[in-house]
Amino acid sequence: MYYTVMVRIRLKVREIAIDRGFNQALLARKADVDFKTVKRLFQNPYRDVNISTLYKLARTLGTSVDELIEAESE
């Protein structure tokens, strides 16, 4: 028997960035990530993102990629 579980991935970039004193522009500059990418992640935490971008953001924020990701089951 197989079960299908739907999971949505929500990125906590905005919350962690704000908690650590980063605005969009500062985070983009320090992480060497395009400002538009950071802006989109702040506006839509369900947006697809490249793993290398997540790594850069996590490193800049002083956290792990795992901490930036929250799985929500539907």
N, C-alpha and C positions, 0 to 999 in steps of 0.2 A: 504494500500500500504506500502511495506517495502523497505527500501533502505539499501544497504550494503556499509559500509564505511571501507576502508582498512586504518589502521593506523600503522605506524612503530614507535616503541619506541626507541629513541636515548638517550643514557646516556651521561651526560656532566661531568663525573668524571674527565677525563683528563684535560679539560679546567679549571675547578674550582680548581683542585689540583695544577696545574701549576701557576695559578693566585695567589694562597695562599702560594706558595713557597714549595710545596711538590713534591718530585720525587716519583717514583714508590716504591722504597725500604722504604723510610720514611713513606709514606702513609700506606703501608702494615703493617709495624711494629707498628705504632701508633694506627691503627684501629684494630689490631689483626686479620688481614685478610691474607690469604695465598698470598705470593708474586706472584705466577702464576696467581691467580685470578685478582689481580690488573694489572698485565702486559697484560692479555687478554683484560681487559676493556679499557686500554689505547690504545691498538692496534685495537680493534673492538668495537666501541660504541653501536653497535646493538646487542651485545651478551646478552643472557639470564643470569640473575643473581638472586640469592635468595634475598628476601626482607630483611632478617636479615643482610645480607652483605651490602645491600644499606643503611640500618639504621646505621651500624657501620661506613661506609664511610662518610655518611652525618654528623654524630655526630663529627667525627674527623675533618672534614673540616669546622665545624661551620655553617652548613646550614641544610636545611630540605631535606627529600627524594624528595619532590615535585620539588625542585630546581635542583636536579640531573637528572630529567626526562624531555625530550622534545618529544612531540608527533608530528609526521610528517604524514600528510595525503597523500595518494597516489592517 
